[in-house]
Amino acid sequence: MAAAAPPPPPTPTPNPPTDLPQSDSATPFSLTLFSRIRLATPADVPHIHKLINQMAVFEKLTHICSATESGLSSTLFNSPPFQSFTVFLLEISHSPFFNPPPPSGSGFAPIDRIVSLELPLVDPEAESFKSGSNGAENEVVVAGFVLFFPNYSTFLAKPGFYVEDLFVRECYRRKGFGRMLLSAVAAQAVKLGYGRVEWVVLDWNVNAIKFYEKMGAKVLPEWRICRLTGDQLEAYRDAM
């Protein structure tokens, strides 16, 4: 009996494509992101202004948001960090960051973290939020910020920090970046021997309230914000 013909060779597995698309504003990041929190500088004002406008939209408060780049430039950076208004920026990159020495006397070195994602991330605004702080080849983008300044507790007889704004752009939310920003403020407060960190949250922002409580913060419903602004404040110009 004739020998059986040998089986056909297995079909080779196709190689994965190597011609990946060039990076642009609609191209997803890899599943590993490099993140950094650093002190903002006057050169970051355009990005801070855009973030404030996006935050006003999210909070449904655009009707009371009148901040301008010139106004921010003239008021934010007149004192050393942590002695008055201080801004931490959250930056995201495809590649590891190069961190130059921190500014003399700043008391703060940038914080780097590597974040692993379950799904690719697309940043449709990457081009308009490109930072350039780590070199254009790394395509660093600004993803969020926190603005805070010192206050004082007479009950504790200690200074603290008040967080005026905490904001992360939409495509970077629910990935731990908000926690990173708030943790950086809390860590700096501990480093300086401060007594507490405080902020406010809108009552309808249930997700944020749960997030803050999970971080260990106490939400104080018995307190209310009192504010004098605009004409009501101007009425006191000659009151004394």
C-alpha positions in Angstrom: 0.0 0.0 0.0 1.3 3.4 -0.9 2.5 5.7 1.9 0.0 8.4 2.9 0.9 11.9 1.6 2.4 14.2 4.3 0.0 16.7 5.9 0.2 20.3 4.4 2.4 22.7 6.3 0.6 24.9 8.9 -0.5 28.3 7.7 2.0 30.9 9.1 0.6 33.3 11.7 0.5 36.8 10.2 2.9 39.2 11.7 1.3 42.2 13.6 1.4 45.4 11.6 4.4 47.6 12.2 3.2 50.7 10.4 1.5 52.3 13.4 -0.2 55.6 12.8 1.8 58.7 13.6 0.9 60.4 16.8 -1.7 63.2 16.7 -4.4 64.7 18.8 -6.8 61.7 18.1 -4.2 58.9 18.6 -4.6 56.8 21.7 -1.8 56.7 24.3 -0.1 53.4 25.1 -1.5 51.5 28.0 1.4 52.9 30.2 1.3 56.6 31.0 4.0 58.6 32.7 2.5 61.3 35.0 4.1 64.1 36.9 3.0 66.7 39.3 5.1 69.9 39.3 4.9 73.5 40.4 3.3 75.8 37.8 5.2 78.8 36.5 4.1 82.0 34.8 4.6 80.3 31.4 1.8 77.9 32.3 -0.9 80.6 32.6 -2.5 79.9 29.2 -3.1 76.3 30.2 -4.3 77.2 33.7 -6.7 79.6 32.1 -8.1 77.0 29.8 -8.5 74.5 32.7 -10.4 77.1 34.7 -12.8 77.7 31.8 -13.3 73.9 31.5 -14.0 73.6 35.2 -16.5 76.5 35.0 -18.4 74.6 32.3 -18.3 71.4 34.3 -19.6 73.1 37.5 -22.2 75.1 35.5 -20.7 78.3 36.7 -19.6 80.0 33.5 -21.9 83.0 34.3 -19.6 84.0 37.2 -16.2 83.1 35.6 -14.5 86.2 34.4 -10.8 85.2 34.9 -8.4 86.3 32.2 -4.8 85.3 31.4 -3.6 88.8 32.3 -5.4 88.7 35.6 -3.9 85.3 36.5 -0.4 86.4 35.4 -0.6 89.5 37.6 -1.8 87.7 40.8 -0.7 84.1 40.9 3.1 84.3 41.1 4.0 87.2 43.3 5.1 85.2 46.3 7.3 82.0 46.8 5.4 78.7 46.5 3.4 77.7 49.6 3.5 81.2 51.1 0.6 82.4 49.0 -1.3 81.1 45.9 0.3 77.9 44.6 -0.5 75.8 41.6 0.4 72.1 41.0 0.1 71.0 37.4 -0.6 67.4 36.4 1.3 66.4 33.2 1.0 63.2 31.2 3.6 61.8 28.8 4.3 58.8 26.5 7.9 58.7 27.9 9.6 59.1 31.2 10.1 62.6 32.4 13.3 64.4 32.7 13.1 66.4 35.9 15.6 69.3 36.3 16.5 70.4 39.8 13.6 72.2 41.5 13.7 76.0 41.6 15.9 77.3 44.4 13.9 77.7 47.6 10.8 76.1 46.2 10.8 73.2 48.7 9.2 70.9 46.2 10.5 68.3 43.8 8.3 67.0 41.0 6.4 63.8 41.8 6.5 61.1 39.1 4.1 58.1 38.8 3.6 55.4 36.2 0.0 54.5 35.6 -1.1 51.3 33.8 -4.4 51.5 31.9 -6.8 48.7 31.0 -7.8 50.4 27.8 -6.1 52.9 25.4 -6.8 56.5 26.1 -7.6 59.2 23.5 -6.9 62.8 24.3 -8.8 64.9 21.7 -7.3 68.1 23.1 -3.7 67.0 23.3 -2.4 69.6 20.8 -4.0 72.5 22.6 -2.7 71.3 26.0 0.8 70.4 24.9 3.2 71.5 27.6 6.6 71.4 26.0 8.2 71.3 29.5 9.9 68.0 28.9 10.8 68.6 25.2 8.4 68.5 22.3 9.5 65.0 21.3 7.9 63.6 24.4 4.5 65.2 23.7 3.9 66.2 27.3 0.3 67.4 27.9 -1.3 69.2 30.8 -4.1 67.1 32.2 -5.2 68.9 35.4 -4.3 71.3 38.2 -4.9 72.1 41.9 -4.7 75.7 43.2 -4.3 76.2 47.0 -3.0 78.7 49.5 -2.4 79.0 53.3 -5.1 79.6 55.8 -5.1 79.4 59.6 -7.0 77.4 62.3 -7.4 79.2 65.6 -8.7 76.0 67.2 -5.6 74.1 66.2 -3.3 77.1 66.4 -1.7 75.9 63.2 -1.7 77.0 59.6 -3.2 74.8 56.9 -4.0 74.8 53.2 -7.2 75.8 51.5 -7.8 74.1 48.1 -9.6 76.6 45.9 -9.7 74.4 42.8 -9.0 70.8 41.8 -9.7 69.8 38.3 -8.7 67.0 35.9 -9.7 67.0 32.2 -12.5 64.6 31.3 -10.4 62.0 29.4 -8.1 61.6 32.4 -10.7 61.2 35.1 -11.3 58.0 37.1 -7.6 57.0 36.7 -6.3 58.2 40.1 -5.0 61.5 39.0 -7.3 63.6 41.2 -6.1 61.6 44.2 -2.5 62.3 43.1 -3.1 66.0 43.0 -4.9 66.2 46.4 -2.4 63.8 48.0 0.5 66.1 46.8 -1.2 69.0 48.7 -1.8 66.9 51.8 1.8 65.7 51.8 3.2 69.2 51.5 0.9 70.2 54.5 2.4 67.4 56.6 5.9 68.3 55.5 5.4 71.9 56.7 3.7 70.8 60.0 0.4 72.2 59.0 -2.8 71.2 60.8 -5.3 70.5 58.0 -6.3 70.8 54.4 -9.8 72.1 53.5 -11.9 72.6 50.4 -15.6 72.7 49.3 -17.6 70.5 47.0 -20.8 71.2 45.1 -23.7 69.3 46.8 -24.8 67.7 43.5 -21.4 66.3 42.7 -22.1 62.9 44.4 -19.1 61.2 42.7 -16.7 63.8 44.1 -18.2 63.6 47.6 -17.8 59.8 47.6 -14.2 60.2 46.3 -13.3 62.7 49.0 -14.9 60.5 51.7 -13.0 57.5 50.4 -9.8 59.5 50.8 -10.6 60.0 54.5 -12.0 63.5 54.3 -15.0 64.6 56.4 -17.8 66.4 54.6 -19.3 69.0 57.0 -22.9 69.6 56.0 -23.6 71.9 59.0 -21.3 74.6 57.5 -22.3 77.1 54.9 -20.2 79.3 52.6 -20.7 83.1 53.1 -19.4 85.4 50.4 -19.2 89.1 49.6 -18.4 89.9 46.0 -19.2 92.4 43.3 -21.5 95.2 44.2 -22.1 93.8 47.7 -18.4 94.0 48.4 -18.0 97.4 46.8 -20.7 98.7 49.1 -18.2 98.5 52.0 -15.6 100.7 50.3 -16.5 103.7 52.5 -18.2 101.9 55.3 -15.5 102.7 57.9 
